[in-house]
Structure formats: C-alpha cells, structure tokens
Amino acid sequence: MTQTKKTNSFGRRAFIALAAATAALGLMPLGAQAASVADAKAKGKVVIGIQGDNAPWGFVNSSGVQDGLDADIGKAFADYLGVKPEFVPLAVANRIPALMTGKVDVLFATMGMTAERAKTIQYSKPYAGNVLSVYGPKDKKIAGYDDLTGMSVGVPKSSAMDTAITAGAGSKANILRFDDDAANIQALLSGQVEAVGGNQFYGDRLNAAAPDKYTSKFDLTILYNGAGTRPGEKDWNETVNAFIDKIKADGELAKIYAKWMKREVPKFPEELPNIPFTVK
C-alpha cells in the first residue's frame, strides 16, 4: 500500500471515529449551525420553531401568517431580544429534530413538559397550561382507559397524548398515530378512529366541524408548556427564562392568554419531577 493510500485510509477511519463519537455524545450533527443568543442579535433575527396547524396555540392564518398564542409570545420574545422573528412551522414529531439539528434557535411550539423529552432538550420555566383529554361521540361510553379496549384511538405522533394513552391503554386499544392535530381530528370525523387524544381546544374544533356530536370523555393529564432550547446552551435558557419572568410580571402574558385562551393564566408549579427549568 502506498503512503497516500495509507494516509487516505487513516483519514477515513478518523472521520468515521469522530462522527461516531459525536453521535454517541448526542452532540450537534456535523455541519449544523446552532446560533448563540449573541449570533441571533448580530443577525437581527431569532428563528422560532412553532406548530403550524394547532389553533389557537400556533397556526398559519388565512393570510399565510403565523398566528396564535405561541406566535404572539414568539413575537414578544423577538422584541425582548431586539430582533425580528422568523417562524418555522413544524409538525409535532419534527419539533425536537428541528431544534437539535440547528434548524431553529428555540421552540415555542406547544411543547408539553415531560420527563422523557427533558432527557433530550432543555426546558424553560412553564408559560402555559393544557388539559389533555380523550374525545369521542357523545353517545359512546368512554369513562376511562378500560373503555378503550378494542377501540381504534387516534393520537398525534410523539405527543403527550400518545404517551399517556399508550401507557394507560397499552395493547388493549388499537392506537393510530397521525402527523399532527389536524390529521388526528379528521380521523375521528371520518370514522377512521372511534376516539382521539387531544388538547383542551379539540372540543371547539370538533364542534365547529360536527356540531353537538363529540365531547370530552375523560381527562388524561394537565400538561404545562415550556420553551425548548438545546441542552447545555445556558445563554438561550437564561434569556428565555428572564423573558418569561418579565411577561409574567408585567402582565403581557395575561393579555396574550386572555386573547387566545379566553381564560386566566394558570398558577405554574415551581418545579416538575425530572424536568429542570435551568441548565445545571
């Protein structure tokens, strides 16, 4: 073997070893450009991941503009930084990958705070609350997990509803996973599934599509939402937490909440088991 071939072979092995080590450590993929807060300020924009189909949390309105509670909070966060917001609409299953690969700087994307997700991303302090329930036809008895036995149940893929129903009903139910809330709701309306797991606004959306036909059957959990940043990025975590403290204190969160949630801001917990709000 010539010296050149030996060198090339060593280089390939070194590259493969480096890539493997990077993956094993859970670091950013090679080539990803994760901006710091200082980078975002220098560029004059913050890239915000947000849901694109989940009114009133985050959705694209009839004018093609990002709207909803998370959009208003994202705009307020950009103002807090002194930059422009750039929104990237994401499906439920794409939120964490978009953050971890550097496609977005931060997630204001109806990110329910779960211990499982906290293993992958860094949560902020909570800024919203969401009651998750099972929804089904008014005339069908569904009072608990046992009543889901043998039923087809829809959930948004990788959502907190998916986690809760999978744990509660297990193999007793036929759980179908959809890309987003719109597809999940349509599955119930079309008869593809007999019930769905959804957030506190599914009732309004179902009633608008099929008046007086569906209702909430039983609650799964109360889920708090936080902003998501990448693990170890203390600058983003501290900045988002300072922003959330500000809008809670000065009444801006209350105004946004009244506009979109039609209710008062909930009382937030000081801590949640296995979900740190700050970078350690």
N, C-alpha and C positions, 0 to 999 in steps of 0.2 A: 504494500500500500504506500502511495506517495505521501509526502509531508502535507501537501494541500488537502488530500482526501482525509488524512488523519485529523487535520485542523477542522475541516468542514463537519466531519463526523462528531468531533468533540463539541463543536458549536451547536449542532442539532441536539445532542444529548443534554447540553447545558440549558438550552432554551426549553426543552421538554421538562427538565427538572424544575426550572424556575416557574413554568406555568403550573406544574402540579403543586408546587409549594404555595403559590399564590392562591390556587383554588382551595387547597386544604386549609389555609388560614382564613378563608372567607373574605379575602380582600377584593378590591375592585378589579374587574376583568381588564386584561391588557388593552390599552388604548382608550379606556373610559376616561372622560374628562369631568371629574367631580369638582364643581366650583366651591370655593370657600365663600363666606359672607363678604369678605373684602373683594373677592373676584366679582361677585354679583354687583356690588356697589360700583366697582370700576367699569363694568359693562353697562351699568344703568338699567339692569333688569334682573328679576328673580323668576326662575322657571318653576311653576307650581303645578304639581300633578293633582288632578281633580276628577271626580266622576262626571261623565258626560250625559248620563241618562237617568239620574236619580233625583227628580224633583221632590221636595224643594231643597234638598241638600246641595246638589250640584248637577247642572244640566245645561245643554245648549238650547237657547230660546229660539223663537221663530225667526229672529233676525240673524241667527248664526253666532250669537254672542254668549259666552259663558255666564251663567246666572245662578242664583240660589244662595243659601246661607254660606256655604264654603267659598263661593266666588266672592261674596262681599267681604268675608274675613280675609281671603287671599288678597283682595284689593287693599284692604286696610293694612295688611302686613307689608305690602309693597310700599305704601305711603309711609309707614313706620321706618322702612329702610331708606326711603328717599329715592326709590327706583320705580320702573314700570313693571307691571305683572305680565308674564307670558304664561297662559294656561295651556296645559296639555291634557285633554280629556282621556280618561283611562277606564277600561272595564275593571271589575272587581279583581279578577285574577292577575291583571297586569300592573297593579299599583306598586307592589313591593319590587318586582323586577325592574320597573322604570326608575325607581329610586336607587336601587343598588347598582345599576349599570350607569348611573350618572345622567340619565335622560332628563331627569328633573332634579331640582335642588331640594325641594321639600314637598310633602304631601299634606294638603288639606282636602282629603278625599274620603270623607265618611269612614275614617279609619277606626273601627271599633277596637278598643284596647283589650287585647287578650294576652295571656302569658305566653302562648305559643308564638304569636307574632313578635312579642318582645324579645324572643331569642334571636330574631333576625334584624329588626330595626330598633331605633331609639325613639321612644315616645316622648312627647311633651306633656305638660300638665293637661288635664282634660278641659275642653272648652264647649262640649255639647253632650247631650244625653239622648238615648234612643231606646225605646221599649220595643223589643223583638217578640213577635208572636207567630202562631200558626193561624192562617186564614183559610176558610173553606166555605162551602154553601151553607146558608142559614138553616136549611132543613136537615143537615147532616150532623150526627152526634160525634163531636171530636172534643173530648174534655181533657185529654192527656195523652201521653206517649203511647199507652196501651191501645188507644183507639186508632192509632196509625198503622196497626198491624194489618198487613196485606194490602195497604193502600199505596198508591203512587203519590209521592210528595216531591214537589219542586223546591229547589233552593238555588240562590246564586252561588256559583262555584267558588270555593275557598272563602266564603263569607262566614260570619259568626253564626248565622242561621244554619249553615251547612254543619259546622262543628257541633252545635247544640243538638240538632236532630239526629245526626249520626251517632252521637253519644247516648241520646235518650231512647231512640227507637232502634238503633243498631240494624241488624239484618231482618228485623220484623217488618220493616217498611221497604218499599222499592223507591229509593231516593234517586231522583234525576237532577243532575247539576247543569245549570244554564250559565251562559257567559255573563249575564247582567240582570238587573231587576226587571227591565222591560220584557226580556225573553221569559223570565220566570212568571211574571204576571200573565203574559199571553198564553203560556202553557196551561194555566188554570182556566182562563177564559175560553180556550179552545177545547177543553176537556182532555188534554194530554195528561194532566195530573189531576188528582182529586183534592189536593190541598197544597199550600205553599208556606214556607217560612219567609217572613218579611218584616220590614221595619214599621214604625208607627204610622207611616203615611200610606201603606198599602191599602188600608180601608178606603181612604179618599180616592185613590187611583182605581180601585176595583169598582167602587160605587159610581164613578164617573163613566166607566166603560159598560157596566151592567147594574143599573140602579136597583138597590134593595135585594140583591141576590147573594152577596157574600158578606161575611162578618168575621171579626176576630174570635177565635175559638178558645185558645189558652195562651198565656204568656210563656215565653222561653226564658228571657232574662232582660235585665236593664243593662244596656251597654253604653259605656262612656266613649266618646270620640276624642282622640288627640291628634296633633300633627305628627307626622313621621319624618325623621331625618336618619342619616346613616350612622351606624354605631361608631362611637369614638370621636365624632365631629362635634367637639364641645362648643365651637363658635356658633353653629347653627342651633344646637339645643338651647344654649343660654339665651340667644337672641329671640328665638320663638317663645321661650318661657317668659322673658321680660315683656314681650309684646302681649302675650295672653294676660299677664298680670295687669298690664296697662288698660286693656279694653274691658276687663272685668271691673276695674276700679273707677274708670271714668264714665261708665255707662254705655260705651259704644257697643259692647257685646249684647247688652239688654235691648238696644234699639234694633240690632240685626236680628236677634232672636224673636222679638215681637213681630217683625216684618215677615219672617219666613216660617217660624214655628207656631206663631199665634199663641204663645204661652210664655211664662216667665222662665228666666234662666234657672236651671235646676241647681240644687246645692251639690257641689262637687266633693268627692272624697279627698282627703289629704294624702292618701296613699292607696294603692291597689296591690294585692298579693302578687309577687313575682313580676311586677311591671314598674320598673324605676322610671321616674319622670325626668331624671337628670343623669348626665354622663358621670360615671364614677371614676 
